[in-house]
Amino acid sequence: MTLAGDPKAALLRRAGEVFTGRFDAAPDVVAFAPGRVEILGNHTDYNGGWIISVALDLGVAAAAARPMGESGGGAGIAVYSETLDSERTLSLSDARRAGDWSDYVKGVLLELGRRGPPSGALRMALASDLPVGSGVSSSAALEVAVASAAIAATGQAPPDRLEFARLCQRAEADFVGVPCGILDQFSSIFGVAGGFLFLDCATHEHAEITCAPSCPSVLVADTGVRHELVDGRYADLRASCERAATRLGVALGRPIRFLRDVSVEELERHAEAIDPRDRARAEHVVLENERVLEGRRALESGNLTLLGELMLESHASSRDLLGNSCEELDLLVDTARDLPGVLGAKLSGGGFGGATVTLVDPTRADATRERLVETFARRF
Ligand code: GLA
């Protein structure tokens, strides 16, 4: 797909049709939220660092309406997912998790309920063209689409965009229980067509960096290896980084809230203070932050070749220091890097499976995709 594409209209239409088929009425609103790929900044977000991402033209669409004759009380919320062919009835007065996909929806509606009157009765249908568990943020897209549709259908005053992103992040972190950063939700809300998004995850300063007129194509290659962020490995990486930050704070004699506040030199000087595994992970984060800042400068000066090199370095660092790659992801990156027209490639998102992102000259995109598919199929 290209950065400039916009196939979301078909998905919006489909969500409306799914709604009508399911609930025998027309929806009042339909909302779309895109998935994203992370171009640089792997596991930097919850370390208060920097990221560069791109919003995709694939996403989740939510169609919603308040059923006639029902209004308050939080009762009667029905949500249908076309992807999973599954319908759930949610009760917001019972704040327990169901342990399935509907928790993402319930978490968002509970957050919205904290800002204003409870949503009352609601019908919602979800359609998606994003693969689930592939590192392209299907869960954030779901949260953002659900929140947009619920806000519009219930007439709640919309939050500003940053609070919107945070609200969706809290739904995932506090309710579903995945201690994620803000990368996914922020990218889904602030992502722009035809450009990259730069974000400082500590200050939320952000910038749109256009690549027109020579935008590369963004190829997303899904390994089919499903990562489950809730399975503990993501939380384990985060805990390592937080331990390293605390240790460094003691060694440096100043409070270190995030690894972002540590320089490469400080980390080297106090390496012995940190457990070796935590140290390797911290080293990834500190150097990855440098790469993101260098990547921003490269993008702003139109140096896509350098951006691509930084992506390859990022992947090697995720693989060797952070430890969240796998042989399927490595094969896709190693294959892509040698193909003509490819600028760079890396894993995207949590890791341990999921997808790679490859930036490639648009004239070579089809050939690159074919080679990736062929090479992957031969090996796995
Ligand atoms: C997942 C999380 C994000 C971020 C990435 C890794 O996508 O949801 O918050 O930590 O992994 O960069």
Boltz pocket constraint, residues with backbone or C-beta under 6 A from the ligand:
constraints:
  - pocket:
      binder: B
      contacts: [[A, 38], [A, 41], [A, 42], [A, 43], [A, 44], [A, 45], [A, 46], [A, 135], [A, 180], [A, 181], [A, 182], [A, 183], [A, 184], [A, 349], [A, 350], [A, 351]]
      max_distance: 6.0
